[in-house]
Amino acid sequence: MLREYRFESMLNELEILLEKTPMTAKLRELAEEADFYSIIRHNPRKRIEASLKKAVVASTDPWSDVMYQSLYLSSDGHPEDRIRLQEPATPDPTVGMMVLKAARLQGESGMVFCGTESQLKTFIAKLPEFERKGAEADLNEKDFLDCLVEAAEAEGLRVVFHRLSIEHGGEEGEE
């Protein structure tokens, strides 16, 4: 019953994860379960089915140890202290789905990203410098989030999802 509810409430997030992240053994197992569940419910999901054609990343590939993490921008503090980092990073795709769902439901400006542990550590170590530079340049949330997305991608991370909140100029229901 619990697993059935998990799939019912998180199929959209799983589709996003499957599209944007490397296919690890754990993620493939989750995709197979979700595909089976959706077929049983007579509602096959084409994006999940299509993702099963992807090859699983080899265990020797650094991306086989993918970790998921997210950050949010807080506007209720000082400009030098507006990044809120979700910690710890997690290798579990199910937790990655929950983080993604929380980011989408909260409607806050932020992003969900994934990468290897060393890539995450390198990026996180640079966050205080990014905050300082963003405060000095007096960047608004949209520009600051765009800079963070570019910086994450420059570090080799994959940005799974990012959103600008309505309060910061984003659109409602934006995917």
C-alpha positions as CSV (number, residue, x, y, z in Angstrom):
1,M,0.0,0.0,0.0
2,L,2.8,2.4,0.9
3,R,4.7,1.7,-2.3
4,E,1.5,2.2,-4.3
5,Y,0.9,5.6,-2.8
6,R,4.5,6.6,-3.3
7,F,4.3,5.9,-7.0
8,E,0.9,7.5,-7.4
9,S,2.0,10.8,-5.8
10,M,5.5,11.0,-7.4
11,L,5.3,9.8,-11.0
12,N,5.8,13.3,-12.3
13,E,9.0,13.7,-10.2
14,L,10.3,10.3,-11.2
15,E,9.8,11.2,-14.9
16,I,11.9,14.4,-14.4
17,L,14.6,12.5,-12.5
18,L,14.7,9.8,-15.3
19,E,15.0,12.5,-18.0
20,K,17.7,14.6,-16.3
21,T,19.9,12.2,-14.3
22,P,22.1,9.3,-15.3
23,M,20.5,5.8,-15.1
24,T,22.0,4.1,-12.1
25,A,21.1,0.6,-11.0
26,K,18.9,2.0,-8.2
27,L,17.1,4.4,-10.4
28,R,16.5,1.7,-13.0
29,E,15.0,-0.6,-10.3
30,L,12.7,2.3,-9.2
31,A,11.7,3.0,-12.9
32,E,10.9,-0.7,-13.4
33,E,8.7,-0.8,-10.4
34,A,7.0,2.5,-11.4
35,D,6.5,1.2,-15.0
36,F,4.9,-2.0,-13.6
37,Y,2.7,0.0,-11.3
38,S,1.5,2.3,-14.0
39,I,0.7,-0.6,-16.3
40,I,-1.3,-2.4,-13.6
41,R,-3.2,0.9,-13.1
42,H,-4.0,1.0,-16.8
43,N,-2.2,4.3,-17.2
44,P,1.1,3.5,-18.8
45,R,3.6,6.4,-18.6
46,K,5.5,6.7,-21.9
47,R,8.4,8.7,-20.4
48,I,9.0,6.0,-17.8
49,E,8.8,3.3,-20.4
50,A,11.1,5.1,-22.7
51,S,13.7,5.6,-19.9
52,L,14.0,1.9,-19.5
53,K,15.7,1.8,-22.9
54,K,18.7,3.8,-21.4
55,A,21.7,1.8,-20.5
56,V,22.7,1.6,-16.8
57,V,25.8,3.6,-16.0
58,A,28.7,1.2,-15.5
59,S,29.9,0.8,-11.9
60,T,33.3,2.1,-12.9
61,D,31.8,5.3,-14.2
62,P,31.9,8.2,-11.6
63,W,28.2,8.9,-12.3
64,S,27.3,5.5,-10.8
65,D,27.6,7.2,-7.4
66,V,25.3,10.1,-8.2
67,M,24.1,12.1,-5.2
68,Y,21.1,14.4,-5.1
69,Q,20.9,17.8,-3.3
70,S,18.9,21.0,-3.4
71,L,19.2,24.6,-2.4
72,Y,16.6,27.3,-1.9
73,L,16.9,31.1,-2.0
74,S,15.6,32.8,1.1
75,S,14.5,36.4,0.9
76,D,13.9,36.8,4.6
77,G,17.5,37.5,5.6
78,H,20.6,39.4,4.6
79,P,21.6,39.2,0.9
80,E,24.9,37.5,2.1
81,D,22.9,34.8,3.7
82,R,20.1,33.8,1.3
83,I,21.2,30.3,0.1
84,R,19.6,27.5,2.1
85,L,21.3,24.1,1.4
86,Q,19.4,20.9,1.9
87,E,21.9,18.5,3.6
88,P,23.1,15.9,3.5
89,A,23.3,14.9,-0.1
90,T,21.8,11.5,-0.7
91,P,22.5,8.7,-3.2
92,D,18.9,7.4,-3.0
93,P,16.8,8.3,-6.0
94,T,13.6,8.0,-3.8
95,V,14.9,10.8,-1.6
96,G,15.9,12.7,-4.8
97,M,12.2,12.4,-5.8
98,M,11.0,13.7,-2.4
99,V,13.4,16.6,-2.6
100,L,12.2,17.4,-6.1
101,K,8.5,17.2,-5.0
102,A,9.2,19.4,-2.0
103,A,10.9,22.0,-4.2
104,R,8.0,22.0,-6.6
105,L,5.4,22.2,-3.9
106,Q,7.0,24.9,-1.8
107,G,7.2,27.2,-4.7
108,E,10.4,28.8,-3.5
109,S,13.2,29.9,-5.8
110,G,15.8,27.2,-5.9
111,M,17.1,24.2,-7.7
112,V,17.6,20.4,-7.4
113,F,20.9,19.1,-8.7
114,C,22.9,15.9,-8.8
115,G,26.5,14.9,-9.3
116,T,29.3,12.9,-7.8
117,E,30.3,13.5,-4.2
118,S,33.5,15.3,-5.1
119,Q,31.6,17.6,-7.6
120,L,29.0,18.4,-4.9
121,K,31.7,19.2,-2.3
122,T,33.5,21.5,-4.8
123,F,30.3,23.4,-5.7
124,I,29.2,23.7,-2.0
125,A,32.6,25.0,-1.0
126,K,32.1,27.9,-3.5
127,L,28.6,28.8,-2.3
128,P,29.7,31.4,0.3
129,E,31.8,33.1,-2.4
130,F,28.8,33.1,-4.8
131,E,26.6,34.6,-2.0
132,R,29.1,37.3,-1.4
133,K,29.5,38.2,-5.1
134,G,25.7,38.1,-5.5
135,A,25.3,40.5,-2.6
136,E,28.0,42.8,-3.9
137,A,26.5,42.9,-7.4
138,D,23.0,43.3,-5.9
139,L,21.6,40.5,-8.0
140,N,17.9,39.9,-7.9
141,E,16.6,36.4,-7.3
142,K,16.2,35.5,-11.0
143,D,19.7,36.6,-11.9
144,F,21.2,35.0,-8.8
145,L,19.4,31.7,-9.5
146,D,20.6,31.8,-13.1
147,C,24.2,32.3,-12.0
148,L,23.9,29.4,-9.5
149,V,22.5,27.1,-12.2
150,E,25.4,28.1,-14.6
151,A,27.9,27.6,-11.8
152,A,26.6,24.2,-10.9
153,E,26.7,23.1,-14.6
154,A,30.2,24.5,-14.9
155,E,31.2,22.2,-12.0
156,G,29.9,19.3,-14.0
157,L,26.7,18.9,-11.9
158,R,23.3,18.2,-13.6
159,V,20.5,20.6,-12.7
160,V,17.4,18.4,-12.4
161,F,15.0,21.2,-11.8
162,H,15.0,24.9,-11.0
163,R,12.3,27.3,-10.4
164,L,11.9,31.0,-9.7
165,S,9.1,31.6,-7.2
166,I,6.1,33.8,-8.0
167,E,7.3,36.4,-5.5
168,H,10.5,36.7,-7.4
169,G,8.9,36.9,-10.8
170,G,8.3,33.3,-11.7
171,E,5.1,32.0,-13.2
172,E,2.6,29.8,-11.4
173,G,2.7,26.2,-12.5
174,E,6.0,26.6,-14.2
175,E,7.8,23.4,-15.0
